C-alpha cells in the first residue's frame, strides 16, 4: 500500500481532528489542556530528548492545569519511556494507528443491507445518547466541537432503531474516524463495518484521500474490523501515567 502519510503527519491529523483546548511549550514538551476530554487531549509529548529536570517541569505544568502527569510515548521516545519507567510510571492503553487510501474503505462491501447511516453536524440527540452509553460524555463532545472542518457525526440505524454512532473530521487530505460506538444489542451484526464504510464515503466526498483512525490494542474486535477493511497498521503509541497519582480515562 503506497502513498500513505508518514507517522508525524498522521499524529498531526489526529490532533487537528481531536484537539485539546489549548497547548503550551515546556522545554521539549508540549503540554495539553484536555479539560476532561481524555488521555489523548491531556497527555504531554516530547520533541527530542528530555532531562530529568525538564520532566519535573512538565509534571508541574500538568498539575497546574489540574491534570495528573501523563505522557504519550511515540516511536522514537524510547529514552523518555525508560526515564518514566524508572520514575514508577505505568504503561497504559497501547494504541495502533491505522490508515488506508479512502477508496479502499469506502468501496469495501458491506456485510448487510439492513443498516443505514445518516450524517450531520451538530450531534443529534440519539448520537449523544449512544455516546453517553459508551462513556463519551460532554467533555469529549466538546473536543468534537473544537475539531477541524469539515466534520460530521454519523448515526447508524437498524430496522429504524439507533444502533451506532461515530464522528469524522478532515484535516487537509486526511480524514480521522473517532468515537465509533455501537450499542451492545447491535454488536456482531455489522453495524461497526457499515458505519466505518459510510464514514469513509463521507470523507471521500469531502476531499480526503486517506482514511485513518486510532484503536487501542485491547479492542480486539475493532482491530480485526479495520484490518479486514484493508487498513494498514502504521505504528503506535502508549501512555505513561503516574501510579501514585491515579489513572485517567
JOZIMO-V434443 format. One line per field, one symbol per residue. phi: phi as a letter, one per 20 degrees, with the letter a starting at -180 (. if undefined). psi: psi as a letter, one per 20 degrees, with the letter a starting at -180 (. if undefined). burial: b if it has 9 or more other C-alpha atoms within 8 Angstrom, else e. A space follows every 50 residues. Layout:
phi->???
psi->???
burial->???
//
This chain:
phi->.dmefffgfffffgffebeffacbebmeeeedeelneogfedeecddofc effffgffgfffffemdfgbceddgnefffgfffffenfefclgcdddbb ggfgefeffeebdedccccrcefegffffffffeneegfefffgfeffef bbdddecclmdfcabbcccddmddddeclfcdggfdfmdoffffffffff fffffdnfdcdbadbfffefffgfgfffeneefepbbbdccfgfdnccf
psi->orjqqrghhghghghhimqrhqqqqnciqpppoiljjrghjiqqqqnaqq rhhhgghgghhghhjkqqpppporpikhghghghghijpqpqlpqqpqqq phhgghjqqqiqjipqqqqrprqrhhghggghhjjnahhhhhgghiqqqq rqqpopqoljppirrrppqpodjpppprloppqgiiqjjiggggggghgh ggggikiqipprrqpqhhmgggghghhhjjqpoiaarrqpqohijarp.
burial->eeebeeeeebeebbbbbbbbbebeebebbbbbbbeebbbebbbbbbeebb eeebbebbbbbbbeeeebbbbbbeeebeebbebbbeeebbbebbbbbbbb bbbbbbeeebeeeebbbeeeeeeeeebbebbbeeebbebbbbbbebbbee bbbbbbbbeeebbbbbbbbbbebbbbbbbbbbbeebbeebbbbbbbbbbb bebbeeebbbbbbbbbbeeeeebebbbebbbbbbbbbbbbbbbeeeeee
//
